[in-house]
Amino acid sequence: MPKTEADNYFFYAKTFEKNRNNGGKIPKRFVDKIICGDSEEILKRIPSYSVDLIFTSPPYNFGMEWADFGQKSGWEDYFRKLKKIFRQCVRILKHGGRLVVNIQPSFSDYIPSHHIISNMIMNLGMIHRNEIVWDKNNYNAKYTSWGSWNSPSCPYLKYTWEFVEVFSKGNIKKKGERKNIDLTAEEFKEWVVGWWSIAPERRMKELNHDAMFPEELAKRVIKLFSFKSDVVLDPFNGVGTTTKMAKELGRKYIGIDINQEYCQKAVKRTN
């Protein structure tokens, strides 16, 4: 087994290369479906090397009651559970497949979750490809706490952006047929600049979900990092933004979430 980070990378690279053609076919019961259940357990039923793109945004663990991780779970339990889920995500990705994670750092608990999660995924053998800044332009967003008001004692910094971390499995290049490319030249030129100015989702109250990313964010990730007819999966699917956009863009989709209400809304939105 690997002893250093470099050894770790080469160990996984060789393993991914060796098994790149050992992928299984996804059973029909998973394809184009929203599945309600624990992501870790559902993912174990999906064959290795079978999914093209995973795009997700895990719960932020800001002390809210996230059903996936238990009521107000601590950071240690949170990251332990995430690692189990991401381990399965890496396993089911095809060689050259992409894992894209939208993360907001915890400004209240001083936990650099985007760094911790990125290191976690790299330690599972993934290649860190890109870091995209998603600028939400909500500079006038209301904040209930300023820390030490008008004092250098302990000011809180306002985050008007989130991070989108992009990883590849085994190879930075992904195979696909040219006829299945649906990017326009203008989209490509704009989106390869790693600063995306996209307004935040405005329908969170309507859909009763506190942490949705907008459809435009999912659209860009799906078109820039996958081909038409690819399989796109979201293990924290929520109310179904990833699966909705995957279907609209001609991809196959799999959405998983433990919340029954969210799954019902995701089915309605996706269909």
Buried (B, 14 or more C-beta within 10 A) or exposed (E): EEEEEEEBBEBBBEEBEEBBEEBEEBEEEBEBBBBBBBBBEBBEBBBBBBBBBBBBBBBBBBEEEBBBBEEEBEEEEBBEBBBBBBBBBBBBBBBBBBBBBBBBBBBEEEBEBBEBBBEBBBBBBBBEBBEBEBBBEEEEEEEEEEEEEEEEEEEEEEBEBBBBBBBBBBBEEBEBEEEEEBBEEEBEEEBEEEEBEBEBBEBEEEBEBEBBBBBBBBBBBBBBBBBBEBBBBBBBBBBBBBBBBBBBBEBBBBBBBBBEBBBBBBBEBBE
